[in-house]
Amino acid sequence: MVTVAMVGIGKMGLSHLAMVRAHPDVEVVGVCDSIGYVLDVLSKYTGLTTFTDFTTMLDTVKPDAVIIATPSASHVQLIREALGRGLHVFCEKPLTLSAEESAELAAVAAKKGLVTQVGYHNRFVGAFQEVKRLLDAGAIGTVSHALAESYGPVVLKPKGGTWRSKRVSGGGCLYDYAAHPLDLLSWYFGEAVSAGGTVISQVFSAETDDQVYSTLRFADSISAQLSVDWSDESQRKMTTKLSIWGSAGKIVVDRQECQVYLRDTAEPPPGYHHGWNSRYTTTLTPPVWFYLRGEEYSAQIDHFVRAVLARPEARGAAQNDFASAAATDRMIEMVLVSASAEENPVRATTTAPPTTKPRKSLFGGRSTKTAAR
């Protein structure tokens, strides 16, 4: 049994809470948030022990692991506190708003032998996993180019907004939306070596970006176009899609389906034939113990729990660990620096977004804002 404490009870936090409470190998021993009425409701109807201070919660319940689902700018201090106590950590993406700090946290976790994971849930989607398997098998030959897209209706008005649409707390479209296709590109092709031709634009947001377009280059002469827009009202919800071209075929994939075209110049992999093939997430994804929003969300939590339960020598290859997320964060900053080099008026900085000024928080006044995601 793994004892888990949670911090941040917003949309993602509530989802994670529902899943871990239903997990047969998890006991939730504490929940922390800065909003009192949320904690009052949870305490009244679930009986969970609640806290408004992260440090006090850890001192009191002494968990094996923590799940962090707070605004991005708060991740660094919360994770440092957890790692300093030898706790395993699952954190929502992005890991941090600074590639340097992400690398630092990854190094600390590795030195201590702790299990870490970041919530890039697409790596647990059956269709995206099938792409990884096909690419590793060389099914479409030598890859030359990819198009990575993500669109959704997050910021559709010029006024209002949440912490996600503020540069200092969420990082904007680049950190919150573009992070997903960038993470998939990193998984498939390794970390990018350069970015150029970047355009980062505002549509409605006054403090951050709403659109990101860039060209990335990877090893082995692979290039990729990044196209992301979170002010796209034509989408009902977030959609992530990749198209990949190779010398022996092409792959088009989203959450629902993996479409594969194979030329007759090479032997198809088992179960495939020349021409168009389709594989669906519904048949590629094994069942989960608890379904909420999609099997991938439960699958990633289960992967984390199983890694914590396993002996260190039996944990196997890490998926979405801090080192992997730090690579994605470096790619994000690469795009950001490229935008500055292109003299884009929206982003006139070559570094990560600045942190917020200290204010009262879950650390009792010592850290940045840590409200729920």
N, C-alpha and C positions, 0 to 999 in steps of 0.2 A: 504494500500500500504506500502511495506517495501522498504526503501532506502538502497541500498547495495553498498559498495565500495570493490574493488578487488585488491589484491596484488599478483603478480606473473603471468605472461602471457606466460607460456610455453605450453606444450601439454595439461596438465590437466587444467591449467588456462584458455586456450582458449576454452576448452570444457565447463567448468563451465560458462564462460562468455556467450557463445552462448545460454546455457540453461536458465540462469537467465534473459537474455535480452528478451527471448521469454515468460517468465513466466508472466501471466496476473496480478499478485499481486506484482511484483518487478519493481523498477526503479533503474537502475545502475547509480550512481551519480559520480563515480570516478574509475579510473584504475591506478595502480601503478606498475612500473617495473624499473629495473636498466638498461635496454637495450633501448637506445634512438630510434633506427630505428623501433622497434616494436611499440613503442608509437606513432611515427610519422605516421605509416600506419594506426593504429587504429583511431587516431584523424582525419586523412584525409578522411577515408572512412566510419566511423561510427559517427563522431561528438562527441564521448565520451571525457570527460574531463580527461586529463592524468597528471600523476605526476611521478617524480623520487624519491620522498621522502615520506615515509609512514606517518610520523607525520604531514607533511605539508598537505597531502591529508585529513587526519582526521580533522585537524583544519579548512580546507577550506570547505569541503562538509558536514561535520557532519552527517554521515550515522546512520541508526538504527543498521546495522549489517555489518560485514566484512567477506569476503571469502579469505582464505589464501592458496595459492598454490605455495609456495616457497620451496627451499631445506630444508630438515628436520632440519638441525642445526640452521636455522633462526627462527623456530617456536616460541621458548620460548619468545624472546624479542617482537616479533610482537604481540603475544597473550597477554602478560602482558600489552602492550600499549593499546590494544583494551579493555581488561577487566577493566583497570584502568579508562577508559572513559565510562564504563557502556554499552559497545556494545556487542550484540550477536555475536557469532563466529562460523563459519564453517571452519574447517581446514583439509587439506589433511593429510593422515596418513604417518608415525606414528605421534602421537601427539607431542612427543619430543624424543630425544635420551637419556633421563634420566628418569627412573621411578619416582624418587623423585621429579623432576620438574613437571612431568605430574600430580602427586598427588597434588602438590602445586597449580597448575593452576585449577584443578578440584575443590579444596576446595574454591578458590577465586570465581570462577564462581557460585558455589552453594550458597555461602554466599550472593552474590549479586542478586541471583535469575535470572541469565541470561541463555538464551538458548545456548547450545553448541552442536556441532556435529563434528565427525571425519569421514573422507571419507572411511570407510570400507563398500564399496558398496555391497559386497556379502550378507549382511543381508537384502538387498532389492531385491535379486534374488528370483523369485517364487519357484524354486526347493529347495533352501536352507531354505526358510521360511517354506516349507512343512515339511522338516525334523524336524525343531523346533516344529511344531505343533504335529507331530507324536510322538516325544520323550516325550513331555509334557503329551501326552495322554497315554503313556506307551505302545505304539503299538507293540514294539519289546521286551517287557519285561524288565528284568534287564540288563542294558548295562554293558559289561565287557571290551570291547576294541574298539579302533578306529585307523584308519590309515588316516593321513592328509597329502595330497601331493600337491605340487605346482611346476610346471616346465615351463620354457620359455627360449627364445633366446635373452637374454639381453646383456650378455658379452660373445662374441665369438672370440675375438682377444686378444693377449697378450699386445697390445699397444693401446693407446688412451683411450676412455671412457668418461663418463660424471660425474657430481657431485654424481650420484647414486652409482658409483663404487669407491668412495672415503670414507674411514672410517669416517673422521671427518665431512663430509657434508651430507652424505646420510645414513651411517651406514651399507652399503653393503647388501648382499642377506638376512641376518637375519632380518634387520629392514625393508627392502623394499619389500621382497617377502614372507618370512616366517611369517611376521606379519599377512597376510590374513588368512591362515589356523589356526594360533594360535588364532586369534580373533573369528573364527567360533567355535573352541573347547571351548573357554571361554563362548561363547553364549550358547552352548549346555549343558556344564557340570559344569560351574562355573570356577573360577580361579584355576589353577593347584597348587598343594601343593609341588611338587618337580619335578626336572628334572635330568636325569642321562644318562650315556653312550653317551654323546654328542660328535659328530665329526663335526668340522667346517673347511672346506677345501678351498683351492684356486685351480682354474683351469687356468684362464688367468689373473685375477686381481693381481696387485702387491701390492695394499694397503688395500685390504679387502677380505672378503670371497665370494665364489661363490656357495658353497654347504653347507647345514645344515641338519644334521641327529641327532635326539634326541628321548629319551623316557621320556614322562611326565606322572605323576600320579595325579589323581584327587580324590575328595571325593568319598565315596561309592565304593572303590576298582576299579575304572575305570582307565585303562591305555590307552595311545595313543602313536603311533609312528609318528614322524614328519619327512617327507622326502621332501626336497626342493632343487632345482637346477636351477639357472637362466642362466646357460651356456649350456643348452640342445638344440642343433640345430635341433633335431628331431621335436620340437614343432614350429608351425607357430606363435603362440602368447601365452601369459600366460594362463595356465590352472590350475584350482584348483579343487581338487577332494577329497571327504571323503568317507571312508567305515566304517560302524559302526556295530558291532556285539552285539546282545542281546540274552537273553535266549529264546525268542519267535520269533526271526527272524533276518533279516539283512537289512541294508540300504546302497546303493551305490548312490552317488549323485555328480553331477557337475553342471555347469551353465545351461546346456541344459535339464537335465533329472534327476528325482528322481526315482530310482528303489528300490522296497521294496519286500523282501521275507518274508512271514508270515507263520510260522508253524501252524499246525492244533491243537495246544495245547491251543489256546486262541481265543476268539471271535474277528474277524477283526474289525477295525474301520469302520464307515460308508463309503461306496464307495470302499472298498477294499475287497479282497477275499484271501483265503489261496493260497499259492504259490506265483509266481512272479506277481508284479503289476508295472506299469509304469505311471508316471505323468510327463508331459512336462512343461517347463517354459512358453512356448507359451500359454498354457491354464491356468496356475496358476497365471499369472501376469496380473493385470488390466491395461488397456490402460493408457498412459501418454499424456500430452498435447504436448510434443516435444520429438522426438526420436533422440538420438545421441549416438552411440556406444553401446547402450543397455538401456532398460527401467529402469534398476536399477539406473543409474546415474541421470536420471530425477527424479525418485521416491525419492531418498535421498535428493535432493535439495528441492523438494516439501514438504517433511516431515519437513525440517528445516524451510522453509518459513511459513508453517501452524503453527508450534510451536511458532514462533515469533509473528504471528498475534493473536494467542489465548490468552485469559486471563490466567494469571499464574495458577489459580485454575482449568482451563479447558484444560491444555496442555496434560494431560495423561502421560502414561509411556514414558520416554525418550528412544530414540534409538540411539546408537552410541554416547552417550554424553561423556564428558571428563572423568567422573568417569569410564565408561566402557572402554575407550581407555587406561586409566591409568592402569587398570587391565591387559590388553593385554601387555602394556609396562613392567609391572612387570614380566610377563611370558617370554618376550623376554630376559630380564636381567637374569632370572633364567636359561635359556638355555645358555646364555653367561658365567655365573659363572660356570655352569656345565662343559663347554668346558675347562675352565681354570683348573678346578679340575682334568680333565682327562689329563692335561699337553699337550694339543693340541698346537703345535708350532705356529699356525697361530694367535691365540688369547692368548697372555700371560698377560691378564689383567682380573681382576674380577669386573671391573666397566664398566660403559657405555663409548662409544668412547669419547675421549677428544674433547672439543670445539675448534673452530678455533681461531686464533689470531684476534683481532679487525682490521677491515679494512674499507675502504670507502664502504658505502652501502646505502640502502634506508633510513637509519636513519641519513644520512649525516655524516658518519664516526664513529658512536657510537656502531654499532652492528656487528654481523657476516654476512657473505655473504648471500644475499637474492635474488639471480637471480631466474628466473622462473623455475618451475618444468618441 
